[in-house]
């Protein structure tokens, strides 16, 4: 696909813009050949292992890790933003009913638009940097409340009001289940959330930036990003990875199932990544978290992982294929009691922070993102036929 260089020239680039640099960013990067990614100047995995969600959220928004007093103020500020305006809450039952089998992520698109309108979000080019930041914080803080409310309403349950005394991840689990989570499960989910805040110019992040480049408001950019995330080739894979384990079913079926699908050229969900050519560092970290819980599911998942890599090496030598973040993310979320319908929404509850940071960065550039396309239809101009 070509993109504009000037008004009269174009340049060909790979399909899907693979590997094409479209802008500069100070937010982070993915080094696929090294199996490494970072948020600003810090290893994202190291941050997930050593810091809390609010620390990393502050880093993405402000550029530095917070000191203790800054963290306390930021956590209190964002905790207060979890509560929804009354007229937004009033519409959620209808949104949950309308979403039906599509689930909370479908409802979130509309809920974000309503939230932005109710809070008076204005085009990002019409407001200053402080107001842009305030809008992204308000929207990001509300996303877990919206998602859990939509899920519970869809199950015939009443939404659970957010608590300001719980950290982001623990409050998310509390609003989802109605019970305060134990420390191990809250920390496991927190580490997963931190590890998925940002990951280069993936489809949803790029979508958010394209929309922000038009000057649209924060809610519009986030709603577009949610739409991109809902696609199974992007955010919809954690539950599908567990579906693969379910389809295999038992240890004696591992090898024949894998051989059948590899030889058929089928995609094995939870394996492979468009950027990484080594082990996904997020998968490595989440595997370690899963092993801390232990149990039959973890044992089965690790055996499937080993056999997929071994059989692939035998049948298709030279092809690198490793587990991606979705494989062990699904295992960890299952172990922590999250329903599978909430796996991708949980991903969104983390990635919204990264989207917000990218919107803020994009809003500093007044240039609209406007590529070109190569026309391949019938040769114009053709005379318009006269009506009989």
N, C-alpha and C positions, 0 to 999 in steps of 0.2 A: 504494500500500500504506500502511495507517495504522500509526502507532507509538503506544505508550502515552504519554500525558501524565500521567494519574493512573490510579487503579484503575478509574475509571468513564468516562473520556473518551479519545478517540483523535483523531489529526489526520492528514489525508491528505497524503502526500508523493509525489514522482514515482516512477514505476516504476524499480526498480534502485537506489533511494535517490540518484539522480543529483543532485549539488549539495547534498545534505543534510549539514549539519554535525552530527556525532555526538559529537565530543569536542574537547578542546583538545590540541595537541601542540607540543612544542618541538623535534621532530626534523627538520622540513622541510615544504616545501609545493610545489605545482605551480601556476604562474600560466599557465593555458592560453591566455589572450588575448595574453599577452606573449611566449610561447614561452620561458619561463624556469622553472627549478626549482632548489631549493637544499637542502643538508643543513645543518641548524642555520642559522648566519648566513652561510654561504659558498655561492657559486655551485657547484653540483655539477659543472658542466663545467669551471670553473676548477680545482677540486680534481683532476679527472681529468687535466687537462693538466699540473699542476705538482706533484702529490703522489703518493706510493705508496699501495698498498691498505691497508697496516697503519696509515698515518697517518689515513686516513678511517674505518677501523674503530674506532680509538681515539676519534676525534671523536664517532662515533655513540654509543659506549658511555659516554664520560666527559664529553662536552659541550664539550671544547676540543681544539684540535690539540696533539699532544704536542711537548715539547721533545726534544732529541736523546737525553738519557739515558732519558726516559720511553718514547720510541719503541723504543730498543734493548731495554729490559726487556719491553715489551709484545710485540714481535716474537719474542723468545726464549720468552716464556710461551706464546703461541699456537702457535708452531712445535712445542713439546713436546707439545701437545695433539692433534697430527695423528695420532699413533699410536693404533691401535684396540686395545681389550681383546682378549685372545686368544680368548675365547669368542664375541665378535662376529665376528672374522675367520673363525672356524671355520664359521659359518653362511652366510657370503657365497656360497660356491659353490652351495648349495641355493637361495638367494634369486635369484641370477643365472639359474639354470636355470628356476626357477618364473616369473620375469619374462618370459623368452622374448622375443617380438617387442615386448612392451610397453616394454622398455628399462630403463635404470638408474633413471629417475625413479620408476617403479613400485616397484622394489626399495628405493628410498630411504625410502619411507614406512614399510615394515616395519623397515628397518635403523635408522632413527631411534628407533623405539619400543624396539627391542632395546637400542640404545645407552643410552637413558635409563634403562631398567630395570637394565642392568648397572652403571651409574654411580650408581644409587640416587637419581635425580632425585625430588624430592618436590614436592607441590603448591606453587605459588608463594606462596600465602597462608600456608603453614606454615614458610617460611624467610625469612631476612633479606635485605636488598638485596645484600650481598656474595655470599651463596650463589647468589642468582638470577643475578648477573652471572657468577659462575664457571660456572654451568650453561650459560648462553648461549654463553660462550666455548668451553667444551668441545664443545658440539654443533656450533657453527659451524665450528670448526677441523677437526672430523672429517668434515664433509660432502664436501669434495673427495676425501678418501681413500676414503670410501664409494662415491662416484659413479664414480671412475676404476677402483676395484677391481671393481665390478659390471659396468662396461663391458668391461674386459679379460677377466674370467671368461666373459662372454657371447660373446666372440670366441675362446674357447679359449686365452687367454693367462693367464699368471700375473700377479697384481697386483704393482705396483711399490711398494716401501716408501717412505714419505715421507722427504724430507731436511729436516733442521732448518737447514741452511745456505743454503737458497734462500728468497727471498720467496714470498709466497702464490701469486701468479700463475705464477711460474716453476716452483714446486714442483708446481702443478696440471698444467701441461703436461708436466713430467717424469714424473709418475705416470701420465699418460695415454699417453704415447708410449714411455717408457723411455729417452728421450734428453734431455739438458739442452738447452733451447731457446736459439736465438740471441737476442741482446739485443733486436733490433727486434720480433720476434714476441712475446716475453715482455712487452715494454712495450705493444704493441698490445692484447694480451689483458688486461693489467692496466688499461689505460684503459677498455676495455669493461666490465670487472668493476666498477670504481669508478662508472662512469656508471649502473649498474643496481642499486646497493645499495639504493636506496629511491626511491619515486616516489609519494608521497601515499598516500591510503587506497584503493589498488588492491584487487582481490578477494582476493589471497592475504594481504596485510597485514591487511586487515579480518578475514579468517578467523582469523589468528593472534591478533588482539586479542580476538575474540569468545571463543575457546577459553581464552585467558589470563584473561578476565574471570570465568570459572567457577572459577578457582583451580587449574586443571589444571597439570600440570608442563610444563616447557619443551619436552620432547620431544613431548608431545601437541600442543601449539600449533604446533610446527614441522611435524609430520607432516600436520596439517590444512592448513597453508599450502601444503605441497608438493602436496597433492591439488588445491587450487584452481589452483595454477600449471600443473598438467598439462593443463588445458583449452585447446583451440586458440584460444579467444578471449582468452586471457591470455598464457601463456608459450610456447605452442606454435607461434609464427609464424615465427621466424628461418629454419628450414629450409623452410617453406612459401613464404617470399619467394623463396628460391633456386629452388624448384620452379616458380615463376612464370617466372623467367628461363629455366629449362630448357624450359618449355612454349612460350615464344615462339621460342626456338631461334636465330634469326638476325635480322640487322638488317632485312631486307626484310619480315619478318613482324611487326615491332613494331606498326606502325599498324593493320593489319587485325585483329590479335589484340586490341589494346586497344579498338578501336571495337566489335568484336563483344561484348566482355564489359561495356563501359560501357553499351551500348544494351540489353543483356540484364539490366542491373541486378545483375550479379555483383559480389561483393566481390573486389577486387584485393589479394591478400595483400602486406603490407609498406607499405600506404598507408592513411592515416586514423588518427585517434586519438580516443577518447571525450572527452578534455580539451582537447588542443591545437587551436586554430583558426589557428595559424600553423605554420611549420616546426618540427618537433620538434628541440630543441637537441641531443639525443643523436644524432639522425641527421646533423645538420650536422657534429658533431665526428667521427663515425665515417666520414663521407664523406671528410673530410680525411685520416684515417688510411689509408683504402683508397687514396686517390690517391697517398700516399707510396709504397705498394707498386707501384701501377700495373699495367698488363697488360690483356689482352683482356677479362677478366671485369669489371674496374673500368670500362673504356670502355663496355662493353655496358650495365652497370647504370646508369651516369649518363645514357646516351642513353634508356633505358627510362624513367627518372625524368622526364626533360624531356618526353618524348612523352606520358606519362600526364597530366601537368599541362596540357600544351597541348591535348590532345584533350578532356580534361574541361572545360576553359574554353570550348571550342567547342561541345560537345554539351550541357553542363549549366552554363551561365554562372551565376556567383554562388556556385557550390558550391566551397568550399575543400577541397582534398585534397592532402596532402603525404606524403612518406615518413615513416614512423615509425621507431622505434629498430630494429625487426626487420629492415628492408630492408638497411641497410648493416652491421648486426651479422652477418647471414648472410654477407655478402661478406667482411668482415674475418675471421671465423672460418674460412671456406673458405680464404682466403689463408694463414692461419696453420696450416693442416693439420689442423684439428679435423674429425672425422667428423660428418656431419649429425645422426646419432643423439645426439650430445653437445651440440648447440646449446642446447636448452632446459635440460638438466642444468647446463650452464655458467652459464646465467642463474641457476639455483638456487644455484650456488656463490657467487654475489655477493649475491643477494637474501636469503640466510639471515642475513647480518649485519644488514640492515635489519629483518627479522622479529624478530631477537633484541632489537634496540634497542626496537622497538615493544612486545614482550612485557614488557621491563623497565619501560617507561613505563606500560603498562596495569596492571601488578601493583601500582602505587602507588595505584590506585583500586579500592576494594572493591566497587563497584557492578557487578553482572552486566549484560551487554548482553542485553536481552530485549525485542525489538520485538513488535508485534502483527501480525495478518493479518486481512483482511476476508473473512468467510465468504460464499461465493457459491453454495453447494450448495442442495439442496431445503430448503424452509422447515421448521424444526423447531418443536415436537416432533411427530413422526408416530408413531402407535401401532405398537408392535412386533407384527408379524403372528404369530398363533398357529400353531404347527406342526400340520400335518394329522395 
